Amino acid sequence: MSGNGMNRADIAPGKEVNIVLKADQRTGKLTRGIVKDILTNSPRHPHGIKVRLQDGQVGRVKDILS
């Protein structure tokens, strides 16, 4: 695991990440996927940068895998 997902500069389309979906925020269940779009505009976010995966799911990055 190379990053924690709070810095926008660490995330780019094509990277493999673990995200927490809005519906899974209470349980903390992670979903793995490939970043398609970065939705957060600010350079940092304390809860993780919001992204859209290639399969269309949206959530906040918790781990950067690749």
Sequence and secondary structure as in RCSB ss.txt:
>XXXX:A:sequence
MSGNGMNRADIAPGKEVNIVLKADQRTGKLTRGIVKDILTNSPRHPHGIKVRLQDGQVGRVKDILS
>XXXX:A:secstr
  B S BGGG  TT EEEEEEGGGTTTT EEEEEEEEE   SSB TT  EEEETTS EEEEEEE  
